[in-house]
């Protein structure tokens, strides 16, 4: 009996201790990216993302232009065909929504939403692919549920402890509570470390897909300049994506570690798509800020 009691107690305590462990070692350009500690399963990532995506579709208007939806889907699917994306096992999908602020976001498990307000600040298709690859990288590295594990780790560990002693519904209750938080919470607000990791992996995905990864650095340079100029919509993007120190130089350092490739892939449809997006009427009342 004593041995069983020790097992029930020590397993959750070990999990709790692991929540606070950090390596203290900064990742160097080109080194492997390793997802952080996570108490959620990949299946739960998918469940969380699917439920949150339903809420997003209730709050935002989906663009009713099949050609535009097909365009963002084809850009996304080319990125989803890269090695890292396929190895994740997640099934990505891509939706263009009517929202004038500069942003895009991907939910755990794969649902991704691109806001119409992103297109006016893009110069080319490679920058669009870069933003999408960055967001997909958050999904692949499971930053959303890693963030949830950190934020709610003690409660999850307590529920796991109950599960060890026979309450099999405990983890389900935690999952339901996390779903109830929806897209307005931890799933879309990342640390600067997570942003750096998504930048790095996004570069790899862009390069493999044929888009010039340096365009991701160019995009963030533009955003920084816009923020200094007081552009509120751009500041919204950077509030959801906190700017790591030396972001652009870190992206360029990562690019130098990549295999030599010839870049320049394009569908040839970016300008047409951009004009069509700019012609979409701005809604009278924007969706609630996340």
Secondary structure, DSSP 4 states (H G I P E B T S, - for coil): -HHHHHHHHHHHHHHHHHHT-----PPPTTSPP-PPP-SS-HHHHHHHHHHHHHHHHHHSEEP--HHHHHHHHHHHHHHHTSHHHHHH----EEEEEE--SS-EEE-TTSEEEEEGGGGGG--SHHHHHHHHHHHHHHHHTTHHHHHHHHHHHHHHHHHHHHHHTT-TTHHHHHHHHHHHHGGGSGGG---HHHHHHHHHHHHHHHHHHTS-THHHHHHHHHHHHHHHTT-HHHHHHHHHS---TTHHHHHHHHHTTSPP-------S-HHHHHHHHHTSPPPSSPPPP-
